[in-house]
Amino acid sequence: MGRSRMPEGECRVDEVRCAVVGYGAAFNQGRSHARQIQETPGLRLTAICDLDPARIEAAKADFPGVAGYTDMGRMVADRAADLAAIVVPHRFHAPAALACLRGGLHVVIEKPMALTIEECTTLIEEAKARRLMLSVYHNRRCDGDFSTIRGLIRDGVVGDVFHVEYYGGGFGLPGGGWRADKAVSGGAFYDWGAHIVDWTLGLVEDRMVAVTGFFHKRVWHDVTNEDQVQAVIRFAGGQGADVQQSNISLGPKPRWRILGTEGAILDRGDRARARGGERGALAVRVRVHGYPAEFQVPYRDGEPMTYYARIHACLTAGGPVPVTPESARRVIAVLELAERSSASGHSEPVPYEDAWSGPHCTWPHA
């Protein structure tokens, strides 16, 4: 990428001033971004913006000396930062990021990047036109269970992968608040679904051809998000991926079921055990001298969280963008096209894939 142009044309090589836009109490994500920034050498937390004055007071208590704003436009006009981390409800990701880019700030967006392919493309073009860095915080690429699966595939343990299946489900009312409000969240696929699709696209490094979707709204009418969503992705090499999330499923399945020409990987739900302090593991099935065999592979430890250190390296030393906006747009393409396909009744072609030549990002253990 080379050295990035900083606001007013100044190229800093030592310190990047950072702002967090959004300090809402939900999951304390704004505080998490602020803390990661503060703990990263070469980055300095200088501003926090939130519409709620009470949240600004909370931010100032958490990070003494930081400037507080309830008006993002004023923060941008004051040139209070060189980079803005956007941590607001999903519907506002694109407009907030666009305003910061137009104000000359580099931008990190909490996943999902935006709600539509068009919004993503607008942001990508704006960042390129202004020679500014744009990245998306897909932090779950560092998870130990996922990196274990990716490592097994990259090492050729199960041969050439031709089918990837992910299932997450249960039977119960979806969460409340804005995350269950489709107009604000984007729908059931736009929370954990963004992580799941991002993982899937990291396991099948080929161009997508089409997406087919199946969406259901049948039981939980107290919220506007869908009850069950499914995206089936077809890749240029003939591989298929099937991602399902459900709040109306009484029939469990393995979390991951991955088929290769020489074996299979199954994750039967040990992630939950791992969260409880136990050592989770994957089941790997292969053939040895013509006989079937199964063995367990413990989850790796999660990777250290180095996202913001890599952001600093990108801006000051010409390092790669940790997660490129083009790779994050592919995730949004799957989410949007799955819903469009469910409504149309046929598969939808994937735009911008003709130029895809592999992952425009860096992955753990890559």
TAQUI-V942323 format. One record per helix or strand of 2 or more residues. SS is the DSSP state (A for helix, B for strand). FROM is the first residue (numbers start at 1). TO is the last residue. Records with the same first field share a line. If there is no record, write none. Layout:
# TAQUI-V942323
SS = FROM-TO + FROM-TO
This chain:
# TAQUI-V942323
A = 7-9 + 26-38 + 53-62 + 72-77 + 90-102 + 117-130 + 139-142 + 144-154 + 177-180 + 182-185 + 188-190 + 192-203 + 270-275 + 307-317 + 325-344
B = 16-21 + 43-49 + 67-69 + 83-86 + 106-110 + 134-137 + 161-169 + 208-216 + 228-235 + 240-246 + 256-260 + 263-267 + 281-288 + 291-298 + 323-324 + 348-349
